C-alpha cells in the first residue's frame, strides 16, 4: 500500500487512479484524515486495509459507544412489536 501525504504531495485524480490500479493508496489530508483509494473488486484486501486503519477503528469505536445506538436485536424486537400492535388495531373505516 502506498501512502500519500497531501500536505506534502499534490496529485490530480488521473494520477491517483493510476496509482490505485497498481496498489491501494492511503491518502493523508493536512488535517490528519485518512482516505483509502483502492480498486473496488478487491474486497478482501479492502477489509484488511480497513482493519489496519487506526482512524477507521477509532471511528467504529466512537460509533459503538454512542448512547443513541440501537442494538440490532432490540431494533428487530421493536419492529415485531409494532407490527403485532398494528394487526390488533380495528379498522377505522
C-alpha positions, 0 to 999 in steps of 0.5 A: 500500500502506498501512502500519500501525504497531501500536505506534502504531495499534490496529485490530480485524480488521473494520477491517483487512479493510476496509482490505485490500479497498481496498489491501494493508496492511503491518502493523508489530508493536512488535517490528519484524515485518512482516505483509502483509494483502492480498486473496488473488486478487491474486497478482501484486501479492502477489509484488511486495509480497513482493519489496519486503519487506526482512524477507521477503528477509532471511528467504529469505536466512537460509533459503538459507544454512542448512547443513541445506538440501537442494538440490532436485536432490540431494533428487530424486537421493536419492529415485531412489536409494532407490527403485532400492535398494528394487526390488533388495531380495528379498522377505522373505516 
